[in-house]
Each structure stands twice: as C-alpha cells, then as structure tokens.
C-alpha cells in the first residue's frame, strides 16, 4: 500500500472520526441540554407546584381569617343587638310602670270625683231639706204668731228700733 493511500485512508479515518466525534459530541450535548431542560422543567414544575400549594395555603389561611373576622363581627353585632333589646325592654318596662301608675292615679281621681259628686248630691239634698225645714218653720211661726212673714219683720224692726232709741236715751 502506498503511502499516499495510507495517508488518504488516515485522512478519511480522521475525517470520519471527526464527524463521528462531532455527532457523538453533539448527541452528548443534546442529551445534556435535554437533561438540563428536563431538570429545569422538573424544577419549574416543582416551583410552580410549591407556589400553587403556598397560594392555596395562603388562600385557606385568608379564608379562615375572613371567617374568623366574620364570626367575630357577627358575635359583636349579636351582643350589640342583645344590649339594645335589653335596653328597649327596660324602657318598655318603665313606660308600662308609668302607664300603670297613671292608670292608678286616674282611677283614684275618678273615685274622688265620684265621692265628690256623691257628697255634692248629699249637700244638695240637705240644702233642699234645710230649705224645706226653713219654710216649714216660717209657716209654723206664722201659724203660731198669727202674723205673716212680712208682718213679723215689721214688728221685729219696730222692736229693735224702739230698743235702740231706748238705749240711746239711756246713754244720753
């Protein structure tokens, strides 16, 4: 074999080795790159999964805090409502007791008025009776004396007048 051919074969082998090594190197680089990409994608998925889990945990935590706040506000509102109801009940009791007191006073006043009306009626009856007795007395006196009321007044005036004249004369 001539040396030229050996050189040619050697060159071809070198070229083939270079091409094969290039393909192997590229293949290895591709595998490395794919492996790195796969690892990066896996890490990215893990990071995304962690972020989703963290977000869900934060969401649950926030919902829990909101529920707790809501319950707290509801309890405060219920407490306030109970206090207002109690206050309204106290006011209602006061109003009812005042109404009862006013009713009692009104009943007492009505009883007094009824008592006054009864006493007034009794007084009117007595007054009528006194007037009737007075008339009877005057009639009895007129019958006994034989004088009318006018005649008796004149007689009485004359008597008093004579007594005054007599007392005046004594004084003089």
C-alpha positions, 0 to 999 in steps of 0.5 A, spaced: 500 500 500 502 506 498 503 511 502 499 516 499 493 511 500 495 510 507 495 517 508 488 518 504 485 512 508 488 516 515 485 522 512 478 519 511 479 515 518 480 522 521 475 525 517 470 520 519 472 520 526 471 527 526 464 527 524 463 521 528 466 525 534 462 531 532 455 527 532 457 523 538 459 530 541 453 533 539 448 527 541 452 528 548 450 535 548 443 534 546 442 529 551 445 534 556 441 540 554 435 535 554 437 533 561 438 540 563 431 542 560 428 536 563 431 538 570 429 545 569 422 543 567 422 538 573 424 544 577 419 549 574 414 544 575 416 543 582 416 551 583 410 552 580 407 546 584 410 549 591 407 556 589 400 553 587 400 549 594 403 556 598 397 560 594 392 555 596 395 555 603 395 562 603 388 562 600 385 557 606 389 561 611 385 568 608 379 564 608 379 562 615 381 569 617 375 572 613 371 567 617 374 568 623 373 576 622 366 574 620 364 570 626 367 575 630 363 581 627 357 577 627 358 575 635 359 583 636 353 585 632 349 579 636 351 582 643 350 589 640 343 587 638 342 583 645 344 590 649 339 594 645 333 589 646 335 589 653 335 596 653 328 597 649 325 592 654 327 596 660 324 602 657 318 598 655 318 596 662 318 603 665 313 606 660 308 600 662 310 602 670 308 609 668 302 607 664 300 603 670 301 608 675 297 613 671 292 608 670 292 608 678 292 615 679 286 616 674 282 611 677 283 614 684 281 621 681 275 618 678 273 615 685 274 622 688 270 625 683 265 620 684 265 621 692 265 628 690 259 628 686 256 623 691 257 628 697 255 634 692 248 630 691 248 629 699 249 637 700 244 638 695 239 634 698 240 637 705 240 644 702 233 642 699 231 639 706 234 645 710 230 649 705 224 645 706 225 645 714 226 653 713 219 654 710 216 649 714 218 653 720 216 660 717 209 657 716 209 654 723 211 661 726 206 664 722 201 659 724 203 660 731 204 668 731 198 669 727 202 674 723 205 673 716 212 673 714 212 680 712 208 682 718 213 679 723 219 683 720 215 689 721 214 688 728 221 685 729 224 692 726 219 696 730 222 692 736 229 693 735 228 700 733 224 702 739 230 698 743 235 702 740 232 709 741 231 706 748 238 705 749 240 711 746 236 715 751 239 711 756 246 713 754 244 720 753 
